[in-house]
């Protein structure tokens, strides 16, 4: 069910910010976990599934976007920047 619901968002996202914003519209966010990514809900942060279970591994998406996941290996793994409007960026902390 989640795979079908989010297929278009993953397929049409242009970059990490775009993907995170698309997921945010569904009250979801990606977080780093165990060398991959998990999908969690907002605001509670409950784990929904691994991104790889949806067919979108960290490595696949990083290659596609040509950049690592935001915050990866920087000590800021729970901070995700999303663009809410072209002139405004919001930082979400979990």
C-alpha positions, 0 to 999 in steps of 0.5 A: 500500500505505501509503495503504491501511494509513494511511487510517484513521489519517489519517481518524480522527485528531482533531488533530496529536498524535493523528495523530502517535501513530497513525503512531508505532504504525506506526513512522512520523512526519511531518516538514516538508520543502520546504513540505509533509510527508513520512512517515519511518520511526522510528528511522532517519528514512528518507523513505517518501513525501510526505503529499500522495502519500497524499492528505493535504497539509500545507494540507489537514491544517492546515485540518482540525485548525485549527492549523499543523503542530507546530514549523512555522516555529519552528526546532524542525522536527525535534521532535514531541510525542506523547502516549503516555498521557493524563498523559504527553507525550514529545518525539521528536527526529530 
